[in-house]
Amino acid sequence: MALSGNERRVPVFGRIVLGAAILIFLAGQGWVLLGTAGILSKYTFLQGFAVFNDLMLADPLTTAGLIDLIVLELVFAVVLANGLPRGSAYPWLLAIFLIVELVYPGLAGLGFLFFYWRRLGQFRP
């Protein structure tokens, strides 16, 4: 895709920062998931999903956070559907990103920016 005169590619430094953010995210989530007092030490993989809903709905504060999370995930699903490159791999890319978004929305967001953020100002009207 050719860039117009007002657009510039995302600098290498930006990709380095996004790559570092992805590594920090994976390390933090890995520790929470696999650490000594992590999720998998208390629940099986599938139990974690059921318990998550129970915990989030147990208090009005966490319920409000769950509502925000769901709305943000729905909005991001629209961004993904609009922002991923069209082509023969589009349905697969979209499906993979949506599955990752359901489990780790932060990873899906960082991955989208790392792989498909093509120019500065992409998200400006």
C-alpha positions in Angstrom: 0.0 0.0 0.0 1.4 3.4 -1.0 1.5 6.1 1.6 0.3 9.6 0.7 2.5 12.7 1.3 0.9 13.4 4.7 1.6 9.9 6.1 4.8 8.4 7.5 5.7 4.9 8.4 5.7 4.1 12.2 9.4 4.6 13.2 11.5 1.6 14.2 11.6 3.0 17.8 7.8 2.7 17.9 7.9 -0.9 16.9 10.6 -1.5 19.5 8.4 0.0 22.2 5.5 -2.1 21.1 7.6 -5.2 21.1 8.9 -4.4 24.6 5.3 -3.8 25.8 4.3 -7.2 24.4 7.2 -8.9 26.2 6.3 -7.2 29.5 2.7 -8.1 29.0 3.5 -11.8 28.3 5.9 -12.0 31.3 3.3 -10.5 33.6 0.4 -12.6 32.4 2.7 -15.7 32.3 3.5 -15.1 36.0 -0.2 -14.6 36.9 -1.2 -17.7 35.0 1.7 -20.1 35.7 3.4 -18.6 38.9 3.4 -20.4 42.3 0.1 -18.7 43.3 -1.1 -18.4 39.8 -4.4 -19.1 38.2 -3.5 -22.7 37.1 -2.5 -23.5 40.7 -6.1 -22.9 41.8 -8.2 -23.7 38.7 -8.1 -25.7 35.5 -8.0 -23.7 32.3 -11.7 -24.1 31.7 -12.7 -23.5 35.3 -10.9 -20.1 35.1 -13.5 -18.8 32.7 -16.4 -19.8 34.8 -14.8 -18.5 38.0 -13.9 -15.2 36.3 -17.6 -14.5 35.6 -18.6 -15.4 39.2 -15.8 -13.1 40.6 -16.6 -10.2 38.3 -20.4 -10.4 39.1 -19.8 -10.7 42.9 -19.4 -7.0 43.6 -20.9 -3.9 41.9 -17.4 -2.4 41.4 -16.1 -5.4 39.5 -19.4 -5.7 37.6 -19.0 -2.2 36.4 -15.5 -3.1 35.3 -16.8 -6.2 33.5 -19.4 -4.1 31.6 -16.6 -1.7 30.6 -14.4 -4.6 29.4 -17.2 -6.1 27.3 -18.0 -2.7 25.7 -14.3 -2.1 24.9 -13.9 -5.6 23.5 -16.9 -5.0 21.2 -15.5 -1.7 20.0 -12.1 -3.3 19.5 -13.8 -6.1 17.5 -15.1 -3.4 15.1 -11.6 -1.8 14.9 -10.2 -5.3 14.1 -12.8 -6.0 11.4 -12.1 -2.6 9.8 -8.3 -2.5 10.3 -7.0 -5.9 9.3 -5.8 -6.1 5.7 -8.3 -7.6 3.3 -7.3 -10.7 1.4 -7.6 -14.4 1.4 -6.2 -14.6 5.0 -8.6 -12.0 6.4 -11.2 -14.4 7.8 -8.5 -16.4 9.6 -6.7 -13.3 10.9 -10.0 -11.9 12.2 -10.9 -15.2 13.8 -7.5 -15.5 15.5 -7.5 -11.9 16.7 -11.1 -12.3 18.1 -10.2 -15.5 20.0 -7.1 -13.9 21.5 -9.2 -10.8 22.3 -11.7 -12.9 24.3 -8.9 -14.3 26.5 -6.2 -11.6 26.5 -7.6 -8.3 25.1 -4.4 -6.5 25.9 -2.3 -9.0 23.8 -4.8 -8.6 20.9 -4.5 -4.8 21.0 -0.7 -4.8 21.2 -0.4 -7.4 18.5 -2.7 -5.4 16.2 -0.6 -2.3 16.7 2.7 -4.2 16.2 1.7 -6.1 13.0 -0.8 -3.7 11.4 -0.2 -0.2 12.5 1.2 1.2 9.2 1.4 4.9 9.7 1.4 7.7 12.2 -2.0 9.2 12.6 -3.8 6.1 11.5 -6.5 6.5 14.1 -7.2 10.2 13.6 -10.3 11.2 11.6 
